[in-house]
Structures are given as C-alpha cells and as structure tokens.
Amino acid sequence: MNMTSLLTAALLAAFATPIMAADPALAEIVPTLTRGTPWKQTAAIPVQFQTFHPQGMVKIGEDFFFSSVDIRTPTKRFAQLQDGYDRDAGEGVGYLFKMDKSGKMIAKVQLGEGSVYHPGGIDFDGRYIWVPTAEYRPNSASIIYRVDPQTMQPEEMFRFKDHVGGIVHNTDDKSLHGVSWGSRRLYTWPIDGNSKPTNLAKSPEQLRVMNRALYIDYQDCHYIGGSKMLCSGLNNYRASPDAAVFRLGGIEIVDLKTNQATWQAPVELWSPISGLPMTQNPVWIEPMSNGIRAYFMPDDDKSTLFVYEAVTK
C-alpha cells in the first residue's frame, strides 16, 4: 500500500471512530458542587462574528459548535388564541456554527424551513450533533436534524408536532429525549438502527411527560451517560410584585428513566456585559481532575465565550 493509500485509510478510520461526547465523569463530579463552591473566570474570548441569538453548544476536540437564530421579524402576540397559538410565527433563519477556540468562525450551515427556523439546545453523541429546529412559539412544530461535524452536512431525521427546544441522544439505551417550550414537557423517542424514532405513530399528547422540576426552564441539555442528562437554563423572579425582574440561572441533572431531576443547583454568575445569567444561552461543561470547567455564551450578536472553573476537591 502506498503512502497516499495509507493516509486515506487513516483518515477514513479516524472519521469512522466516534469522538468523545460529554464525559460520564460529570455525573459524579457535578453533584459535588454546592452554592458555596467558588467559580473562577479563566478566560473571556470575544467571538469574531455576529452570533445572533445563540441557543445550544457542544465542544468537540478544540472546536465549538453552537446553534443560533437570526430573528428577522419578531413574533407578535395575539389578543386571543388563534388556531391554538398565542402569537404569530415571525420570521427568521436558523444556523449551526463551527468556531475555533480563538472565536473565529470555521463554518456554518442553515437549518429549518419556512416558519420552522429556531434551533434549540443541541447534543453530541460521539458521531453526530443533534439539533432540534422549531417554530418560535409554543405548541407548534419541529424538525429534528443530525449534523456531521466533519462535513457540517445536516440530515433530517423526523418531524414532530410540538416545539422541541432541546434534545439529547441517550447512547446507552438508544433513545432520543426532547424538552418542549420552557422545558415543561419531556419526550422520549426510542430509535431503531438508523436512528429513526419507533413511536411516532403515537400523538404528542400520548408521549409527553410533564416536567416536575419548575425553578428553571432548560435552555441546553447534554447526555452524560448512565441515562442522565445535564441541563442548564434560567427563569425570572421578583422579590415582590412591584420589584424589578431578577433572573436566576441554574443547572440540573435529570434521570431519563424517570424524567425527574436528581440534582439541582443555582449558578450565581452573570454576564459583565449585559447582566444576564451565564446560563441564559448555550452552556458546555467538561470535567477537570478537581472539578469542572464551564463555557458560557450569554450575550446575543456580539458574544463573548466566558470560561469558568469550579474546584470541588
């Protein structure tokens, strides 16, 4: 075999070999965090292109992939429900970006069609990035894609009659798990050998389970092994009826067998640029030997990738 053939074989082998997804060590390390665990900022990397409204993020090797929506015409609320919707569809364009660690864009791909233009929280299963793209309103419709991170080629996997705002791939029991608008509904789709759901003959009403955890709405979720997902998000609160809105972020571990949160903690970190919680938009968390490292991108358009470390031992 000549050198060219050897190199080609090596590249094909590397392409076929799954890359490490979210590390299962997180299931053991994250629950050691407490409200008293100190967070230390270690980097603030300006993103060198317009990010629009980022949604979900994964880190593969040294590169970052994040979903985002360019809102061209914001949705408008109706005075009363129309066809089951509380607002119109608006207009926009959905993207998945690939970015290097310096904040430079490597590639992008457009996702969605028509009124389905809002990508949500994403997951990486070691081979594909899973991206739900939905209408920008509750009780609507979604297209679920998987994207090859090498080629950035999207493949439509299925459509679903609800707003799917985040998705994870449980690679242990071969299933997909989605969260609805505000993560109030949780969905499970067993998949076949081609990663196609086997239960789509059932209606969304038959498949959904209500989320019993209420203090944050999930923005971005990732599978961490052991039939568990790690979710980040936020919600708005007031100290009194007339007080200003206070936005609190947090992270949770959800058992996908029972659809219940098994661990929860607030993340009391806010963007120095906008004052928004660090968990406002995409979050990626990875383990360290003595704790975790978290990547946050809380701000729209002119984003900064903030890197924090939390030492737990």
C-alpha positions in Angstrom: 0.0 0.0 0.0 1.5 3.4 -1.0 1.6 6.4 1.3 -1.5 8.1 -0.3 -3.5 4.9 0.4 -2.2 4.7 3.9 -3.2 8.3 4.6 -6.6 7.8 3.1 -7.2 4.7 5.2 -6.1 6.5 8.3 -8.4 9.4 7.6 -11.3 7.1 7.0 -10.6 5.2 10.2 -10.5 8.5 12.2 -13.7 9.7 10.5 -15.5 6.4 11.4 -14.2 6.4 15.0 -16.6 8.2 17.4 -15.1 11.2 19.2 -15.7 11.5 22.9 -19.0 13.1 23.7 -20.0 14.6 27.1 -17.9 12.9 29.7 -19.7 10.5 32.0 -17.5 11.7 34.8 -19.7 14.7 35.0 -22.4 12.5 36.6 -20.1 12.1 39.6 -18.4 15.5 39.7 -21.3 17.9 39.1 -23.3 16.8 42.2 -20.4 17.8 44.4 -21.0 21.4 43.5 -22.7 23.5 46.2 -23.9 27.1 46.4 -20.7 27.8 48.2 -18.4 26.4 45.5 -16.3 29.3 44.2 -16.3 29.9 40.4 -13.1 31.4 38.9 -13.2 33.1 35.5 -10.2 31.9 33.4 -10.9 33.4 30.0 -13.2 35.7 28.1 -12.9 35.1 24.4 -14.6 37.6 22.0 -16.4 35.8 19.2 -15.2 37.3 16.0 -18.5 37.2 14.1 -22.2 38.1 14.6 -23.8 35.3 16.7 -27.4 36.5 16.6 -29.3 34.7 19.4 -27.2 31.6 20.5 -29.1 28.6 21.8 -27.1 25.3 22.3 -23.4 24.4 22.3 -21.1 21.4 22.2 -17.3 21.2 22.3 -15.7 18.6 20.0 -11.9 18.5 20.4 -10.8 22.1 20.4 -13.7 23.4 18.4 -17.1 24.7 19.4 -20.4 24.2 17.7 -23.4 26.3 18.6 -26.9 26.8 17.3 -28.4 30.2 16.8 -31.4 32.0 15.4 -31.3 35.3 13.4 -34.7 36.8 14.2 -35.7 38.9 11.1 -39.3 39.7 12.3 -40.1 39.1 16.0 -43.3 37.2 16.8 -46.3 39.2 17.9 -48.8 38.0 20.5 -52.5 37.7 19.6 -55.2 39.2 21.7 -56.6 35.7 22.0 -55.6 32.3 20.8 -55.7 31.7 17.1 -55.6 28.1 15.9 -54.1 27.1 19.3 -51.3 29.7 19.0 -50.7 32.6 21.3 -48.6 34.5 18.7 -47.8 34.6 15.0 -44.8 32.7 13.6 -42.5 35.7 13.0 -39.6 35.3 10.5 -36.0 34.2 11.0 -33.1 32.0 9.9 -31.5 29.2 11.9 -27.9 28.3 11.9 -25.3 25.9 13.3 -21.9 27.5 13.6 -18.5 25.9 13.9 -16.0 28.0 15.8 -12.3 27.6 16.8 -11.1 28.3 20.3 -10.0 31.8 19.4 -13.6 32.8 18.5 -13.1 32.6 14.7 -15.8 31.1 12.5 -14.8 27.9 10.7 -18.1 27.0 9.0 -21.9 27.5 9.3 -24.9 25.7 8.0 -28.5 26.9 7.7 -31.3 24.8 9.3 -35.1 24.8 9.1 -37.7 25.8 6.5 -40.4 28.3 6.4 -41.8 29.1 9.9 -39.5 26.4 11.4 -36.4 28.5 11.9 -35.5 28.3 15.6 -32.7 25.8 16.5 -32.6 24.9 20.2 -30.3 23.1 22.7 -28.0 20.6 21.0 -26.2 17.4 21.9 -23.2 15.4 20.5 -23.3 11.6 20.6 -19.7 11.0 19.6 -20.6 10.9 15.9 -23.4 13.4 15.1 -24.6 16.7 16.5 -28.4 16.6 17.2 -30.2 19.9 16.5 -33.9 20.5 17.0 -35.3 23.3 15.0 -38.8 24.6 15.7 -41.3 27.4 15.2 -40.6 30.3 17.6 -43.8 29.7 19.6 -45.1 27.1 22.0 -47.3 24.2 20.9 -46.0 24.4 17.4 -43.9 22.1 15.2 -40.2 21.0 14.9 -37.8 19.3 12.5 -35.1 17.2 14.2 -31.7 17.1 12.4 -28.4 15.4 13.0 -25.3 17.1 11.6 -22.0 15.6 10.7 -19.4 17.8 12.5 -16.8 17.0 9.9 -18.7 18.0 6.8 -21.4 20.2 8.5 -23.9 18.3 6.4 -27.4 18.2 8.0 -29.8 15.2 7.7 -33.4 15.5 8.6 -34.3 12.6 11.0 -38.0 13.3 11.8 -40.7 15.9 12.3 -42.8 16.4 15.5 -45.9 18.3 16.3 -44.6 20.4 19.2 -41.9 22.9 19.9 -38.8 20.8 20.7 -36.4 23.3 22.4 -33.6 20.9 23.2 -32.6 17.3 22.5 -30.2 14.6 23.8 -29.2 11.2 22.5 -29.1 8.5 25.1 -26.5 6.3 23.5 -26.8 3.6 26.3 -30.4 2.6 25.6 -30.7 4.0 22.1 -33.3 6.7 22.6 -33.7 10.5 22.0 -35.1 12.8 24.6 -36.6 16.2 23.9 -37.8 19.2 26.0 -40.6 21.4 24.9 -41.0 25.2 25.1 -39.9 26.2 28.5 -39.0 22.5 29.1 -42.4 22.0 30.7 -42.9 18.7 28.7 -40.4 15.9 28.3 -40.4 13.5 25.4 -38.8 10.1 24.8 -38.3 8.6 21.4 -36.8 5.0 21.2 -34.8 4.8 17.9 -34.0 1.9 15.5 -30.7 1.1 13.9 -31.0 4.1 11.6 -31.6 6.5 14.5 -35.3 6.9 13.5 -37.9 7.0 16.2 -40.1 3.9 16.5 -43.0 5.5 18.4 -44.1 8.4 16.1 -47.4 6.7 15.4 -48.4 8.0 18.9 -49.6 11.6 19.3 -47.5 14.1 21.3 -50.2 14.0 24.0 -49.6 10.3 24.4 -45.8 10.7 24.5 -45.3 13.7 26.8 -44.5 13.6 30.5 -44.8 16.8 32.5 -41.5 18.2 34.0 -41.8 18.2 37.8 -38.8 20.5 38.2 -40.0 24.1 37.9 -37.5 26.6 39.1 -35.6 26.9 35.8 -36.5 26.4 32.1 -33.9 24.3 30.4 -32.0 26.0 27.6 -29.3 23.5 26.7 -29.0 19.8 27.7 -26.3 17.2 27.1 -26.2 13.4 27.7 -23.7 12.4 30.4 -24.1 8.7 30.5 -26.0 6.4 32.9 -29.3 7.5 31.4 -28.8 11.1 32.7 -28.7 14.4 31.0 -27.2 17.7 32.3 -29.3 20.7 31.7 -28.7 24.4 32.1 -31.2 27.3 32.0 -32.8 30.1 33.9 -36.1 31.7 35.0 -37.3 35.1 36.1 -38.3 36.1 39.6 -39.4 39.1 41.6 -38.8 39.8 45.3 -42.2 41.5 45.4 -45.0 42.2 42.9 -43.6 45.7 42.2 -39.9 44.7 42.2 -37.7 44.5 39.1 -37.3 41.1 37.5 -34.4 39.1 38.9 -33.0 36.4 36.5 -31.6 33.3 38.1 -29.7 30.6 36.3 -29.0 27.0 37.3 -28.0 23.5 36.2 -29.8 20.2 36.8 -29.2 16.5 36.3 -32.2 14.7 35.0 -32.8 10.9 35.2 -34.1 9.9 31.8 -35.6 6.7 33.1 -37.9 8.6 35.5 -37.9 12.0 33.9 -37.1 13.6 37.2 -34.3 15.9 38.3 -32.0 14.1 40.7 -29.8 17.2 41.5 -30.2 20.9 41.2 -28.1 24.0 41.9 -28.3 27.7 41.1 -25.4 29.3 39.1 -24.9 32.7 40.6 -22.9 34.1 37.7 -23.9 37.0 35.4 -22.5 38.5 32.3 -20.5 41.6 32.9 -21.7 42.9 29.6 -25.5 42.6 29.8 -26.2 41.4 33.4 -27.8 38.3 32.0 -27.3 34.9 33.8 -24.3 33.0 32.4 -26.8 30.2 31.7 -29.0 32.5 29.6 -27.9 30.9 26.3 -25.5 27.9 25.5 -23.5 26.1 28.1 -20.9 23.3 27.8 -19.4 21.7 30.9 -16.4 19.4 31.0 -14.7 17.6 33.9 -11.3 18.5 35.4 -9.3 16.4 37.8 -10.5 18.6 40.7 -13.8 20.0 39.5 -15.4 21.3 36.3 -14.8 23.7 33.5 -17.8 25.6 32.1 -18.1 27.5 28.8 -20.9 30.2 28.7 -22.1 32.4 25.9 -24.9 34.5 27.5 -25.0 37.5 25.2 -26.5 37.9 21.7 -25.0 39.3 18.5 -21.6 40.4 19.8 -21.0 37.4 22.1 -18.1 36.5 24.4 -17.2 33.0 25.3 -16.7 33.0 29.1 -14.7 30.2 30.6 -15.1 29.4 34.4 -13.7 26.7 36.6 -15.2 25.4 39.8 -12.9 23.4 42.1 -14.8 20.9 44.1 -12.0 19.0 45.8 
